[in-house]
Amino acid sequence: MIWLAGATLCLLPFIVLRYVSPFNFRTGPVFWAACTGIFAHQVFSLLNYLAGPFFFTALDPYYLNKLATTIAGFPDAIAWSVGSEFYVKWLATFYHIFGPDILIHDTGPLLRAASGDHAVFSFGPHLILGQSLTVLAFSFNIIVLLWFFDWLDVGNSAWAVFGVLVWTLLPAELIYGSVTAREVFMALAVMLATASFWWLFQNNRLWLFWLGTFWLCVMGLFHQIMLVYAIVAIIIIGLFWLFQSNQLQPRTKLMLVAMVGIAGLLMLAGLLYLPVPQGEYYVDMLKGSWVDAIRAYRGWVNDSAPNTQYLIEGEFSGWLSSVGGLILSYAFYLLGPFHGDVGSVSTWVLLLQALIRWLGIPLMILLCLHDKKYVLLALVYFSLSFTWSIGTTNHGQAFRHHVMTDWILILTTVVYVTRFARFKPARVE
């Protein structure tokens, strides 16, 4: 059963890309660029199975797969909750359905010596199955990006081919889009939510608001800070859309505003009683001092993951110093690593990933100045990245979190150079 499921998951990304993508991208150079990216992810997944874990996959992806594999035979070992345990729970359920009945230890990596701690780690066929599921999710990320290309009339241009190749082969996307990591699933949810809200402001259809709300809540299930972000975003987007819409009567607007407000308050109240995995302090921001919660969490991250820490750490002792600390942290998150941070080979990989932000952020801002309809994409990018930066204290952690927002920079960069750049390459047939 497990090998049949694995083979199916290896073929599914290409099948869905062929039949779920926009009609204009079901063949042609952009389609083949996407296939190349998916194939590269599958190759990296296989390498990580045979010779890994590597330096970027030896932390969260390794731990999450190990925990899911361990409890696969015991579905009730952990309860459903919000955060990493949600991902582990449904991954373990997936393993339980399609995996072997008995946990097999040390049957996976052929290149790893069966000695020391590795002898008790539960690798086996589960790992390749979980990684294939991540690659499948990333293929849907590509499909949503292609739908944005279609909506924005990008077409099969050389820039679109270049954008798809760059995005799928970026180090963070290649690594965390090929292993048992939750960022790709959250990125897919935020892409679908953004698409829903994009058309909400274009067509003024209420069902699009609820669809976007659903996908934001799905994103929040994987990480508590994302659930807080989702609730705030739902309230702000809902109220903004209601006030700017000219197709609703004033009385209807007031009723809907009341509904959105009450729903938001109920969601915030419910958030206070969600089961919180040990060591996660995000929900504590709503229960007590947000300064203490941020300081406690950042301190815990610094102690547990000391590598690639920011060159300067902000001070979080009071309101004013915490605001300054958050601004400093956001600067390192958005623009780092800097010259003083570069030392090992891993930091050079981080530097390569940072190039997309150094080039993409200015072009995204220029695109918004040319056309205000792209402001929504910029707001999603900056708000989401700032939210992540609150609890991020090192470049390795930021490297993983950028997976959720890099697609916006690729999209806006391709749109900008296609429409406004002086050099416009011919369409590729």
N, C-alpha and C positions, 0 to 999 in steps of 0.2 A: 504493500500500500504506500509506504513512504517514498519508494523510488518512483512509483507511478505519479504520486503527487508532485515530486520534485521535477520530473520530466515535463509534466503539464505546466508547472509554474515557470519553467525555462522557456517554453514556447508561447505562453500566454502574452507576455509583453509585446511580441511581434504581431500577434493576432489582433490584440486590441488596438495597437498602433495603426494597423492596416484598415480596420473597420470602424473605429470610433473617432478617429481624427477627422477634421474637416475634409470635405471632398477634394479640395485643391491640394491637400497635403497627403493624400493616400498613395501617391506615387511621386516621383520626381526627386530632385536633389535634397530637399529638406527632409523628406521621408527617409532617404538613405542615410542622411546625417544623423537622424534620430535613431535609426537601427544601429549605426556604428556606436553611438553613445550607449545604447542598451547592451550591446555585445561587450563593450569595454567594462561595464558594470558587472556583467556575468563572469568575465575573466577575472576581475579583481575579487569577486566573491569566491571563486574557485581557489585562487591563490591564498586568500585568507583562511580557507578551510584546510588547505594542504600544508601551508607553511606558517600560518599566523598563530596567534594574533600579532599584528604589527604594532608599532608604537602608538598609532592613533586609534587602534581598535582594541587595545588591551585594557581599556578602562570601562566606560559605560556599556558599549556593545557586548564586550566579553562577559561582564557581570550580569547584564540583563538576560543574555542567552543561557548562561549557566544556571541562573535562578529559575528561568522558565523550564529548562530541561529537567532540573531537579524535582520540581513539583508537578511535572506533566502527568505523572501517574497518580497524583493526589490533588484533584481539582479543587478541593475545599481547603487546601493548605493555607491560602490567603484569601481574604475577602475582596470583593470589588471595591475600589476606591479611586480617587482622582490622583493622578500623578504617575510616577514610574510603575507603581503596582498595577495600574490599569493596563498598561502595555504588557507587563509580565503575565498578568492574569489571562488576557485573551491570547497571548502567544503560547502560553502553556496549554490553554484549551485547544488551540490549533494543533500543537504537538500531540496532545492526548488523542485527538481524532485520527490524525494521519501518521503518527509516529509508531515505533515498535511498542509492544506491550511491556517489555522489560527494558529498563535503562541499561545501555551498554556503555561502558567506560573505555576511553582511550582507543576508539575504533576509527576516529576520523583522520587526523593529520598523519600522513605516512612519513613525513619528514621530521616529525618530532620524536625524540627518544622517550620511551615509556619509562620515565624515571622521575623521582622527586615528586613535587606537587602535581605535575601534569598527569600522574597516574590516577588521581582521584577526580579529575575534572570531567564533567559530563559533556564531552563533545559529541562524537558519533554523528549519525546522519541528521540529527535534529538541526545542527548548525546550518548546513547547506539548505535545508528546507526553510528555515527562518530567514536566511539571507535572500533566497529566491523570492520570498514574499515581499521583502523590501524592494527588490529590483522591480517587481510587478507594480508596486505602489509608485515608484519613480517613473515608470512608463506612463502612468496616468498623469503625473506632474507634467511630463512632456506634452501629452495630449492637450491639457488645459492651456499650456503656453501656446500651442499651435492654434487653438481656438481664439486666443487673444490676437495672434497674428492675423487670423482670418477676419475677425471683427474690425481690425484696424487697417485692413487692406495692405498688409506687408507683402504678401505674395511670395513666390519662389525666387526671391532675390538672393544674390550672393551674400548680402548682409544677414538674411535669415538663416542661410546655411551656416555661416560663420557663427552666428549667435547660438544656434542649437548645439553645434560642436563644442564651442567654448564652455557653455553652461554645463553640458553633460560630462565634460572632461575636467572641469575645475576640481582641484584636489578635495575640497570638502564634499562636493556633490558626489564625486567618484567613490570616496571612502564611505561616507555615511549613507549613500544611496545604494550600497552593496552589502551592508552588514546589518546586524540586528540592532538598529537604532530607531528611535521614535521620531526623529526630526523630519524625515521624509513624509511620514503620515500626517504630521502637523502642518507641514508645508502644503500638502495636497488639500487639506481642509481649509487653510487660509486662502489658497488660490481659488477654490470653489466659492468661498464666502465673498472674496473680492469680486469675482465674476458676477455673482448674484447682486451685490450692491452696485456694481457698475451699470448693470441693466436696470436696476431700480431707479437710478437717477436719469436714465435715458427714457424709460417707458412709463414710470410712475405706476407700477403694478405692485399691490400690497403683498401678493404671494411671494414676490422676489425678496421682500424684507424678511419674511419668515424663513425662506430658504437660506438666506445668508445667516440668519440667527442660528439656524440648525447647525450649519457647518462651523460657525464660531464655537458653539457649545461642544461639538465633536473635537475640535482642536483643544479646547480647555480640558477635556477628559484626560489628555496625555500629560498635562503639566499644570500644576496649580497656578503658577503666575499667569499662564495663558488663559485660565478660566477667569481670573480677576480681570485680565485685559479684555476678554470676550464680553463680560457683563458691562463694563464701562463703554466699550465700543458699540454694543447693541443700543444702549441708552442714547449715546451721542448721535449715532447715525439715524436712529429712529426719530428723535426730536428734530434734527436738522432737516431730514427729508420731509417731515410733516409741515414744518414752517415754510419751506421753500416751494412745496408743491402748489400748483395753481389749479389742480383738478379736484380739490376737496373743498367742501363748504366749511366755513369757520366753526360751526357746531360740531361737524364730524372731526375736525382737527382737534378740538378740545377733548372730545371723547377719546380719541386715539392717543393723545398726549397723556391723559389720565391712565389709560391702559398700559402704555409703555412705562410710565413712572411707577405704577403699582407693581407691574411685573418685574421691573428692575429692583425695586426694594425687596420683593419676595425672594428674588434670586440672591441678592446680597445677604439677606437674613439666612437663607438656606446654606449659603457658603460657610457660615460660621459653624455649622454642625456637620460639615463633611468630615469623613474619617481622614486624618492627616498622617501619612507615613512618617515614621520617626526620622528626625533630622531635617524636615522640610518646614521652613519658617514663613512661607509666603502668606498663608491665611492668617498668621498671627498679626500681620499688618492691620487687619480689620478688627482684631480683638484687643489690641493694646497699642503700644507706642511703635509707630512705623520705623522710627530711628533705631530703637532697640532691635527690632526684627531684622532690619537690613544689616546692622552691625553684627548680629549673631550669625546670620547666614553667611555673610562675606568672610567672617572669621573662620567658620566651619569649612568653607571651600578652600581658603588659604592653607588650613592645616591638613586637609585631605588631599589636595592637588597642588603642591607647591611649585611644580614646573611651569615655565613660561609665564610667571607672574608679571603683572604690569610693572613698569620701571618705577612708577610712583603710585602709591596707594592713598586714596583720599581719607580724610578724617571724618568719622561719623560719631560725633559726641553730642551734637545738638542740632537744632533745626537748620541754622545758618550754615554750619560746617558741613552738614549732610547734603544740603543743596549744592554746595561747592564740590563735595566729594562725588556726587552723582554726575555733575557736569564733567569733571575730570575723568571719571570712569567711562562716560559716554564717548569722550574724545578718544580714549585708548581703544574702546570697543569698535568705534566706527572707522578709525584711521590707522590703528596700529596693525602690526608692530612697527616701531620706529627704529632708527639706527642703533640706539643703545640696547634694544631688545634682541638684536640678531646675534646669535652665537652658534648654536648647533644646527645640524641639518634640518631638524624639524622646524626651526624658526624660519629657515629659508623657504620651506613649503608654505608657512603662514604668510610670508612676504609675497609669494607668488599669488596667493589667494587675495591678498589685499589690493593688488593691482586693479581688480575689477571694481572695487569701491572707489579708488582714487580717480579712475576714469569715468565710472558710471554715475556717480553722484552729481558731478557738475553737469553732465549731459541730461540727467533726469530733471534737474532744476531748470536748465535752458528749455527743455521740452515743455515744462509747465508754464514758462513765461510765454511760449508761442501759443499754447492752447490750454485753457483752464480745465478742460475735461480730464486731463492727466493728473490734476492735483490730488485726486482720490488715491492714485497709486503712490504718490509721494507721501501722503499722510499715512497710508498703511506702512510704508517702508520706515519712516522715521519714528512713528509711534511704536511699532513692533520692535524695532531695534533698540529703542530707548528702554522699553520694558525689559528686554533681555539683559541690557547692560546693568540694571539695578543689582542683580545678583551675580554678575560676571566679574571675576577678579584676575583672570589670566587669559592669554591669547589663545591657548589651546581650547579653552571652554568657549570663547568667542568664535573660534574657527568652526566649531560644530553648530552653534546657534545661527550663524550666517546662512546656513542652508535654507532657512525659512524665508529669507528676504532677497537672496541673490537673483532670483528669477525676475524680480521687479526691475533691477538694474539692467539685466539682459534685455528685457522687453522694451523698456524706455530707450535704451541705447540703440537698439535695432530700429525702432520707430523714428528716432531722431535722425540717425544717419541716412535712413531711407528717404525721409521727407525734406530734410533741411541741409544735409551736407552738400558741399559743392561737388565732391566726387561721388557719383552715383553709378555703381556698376550695373551692367545690363542684367536683366532677368535671366535666370538660368533655367533652361527647359530640360 
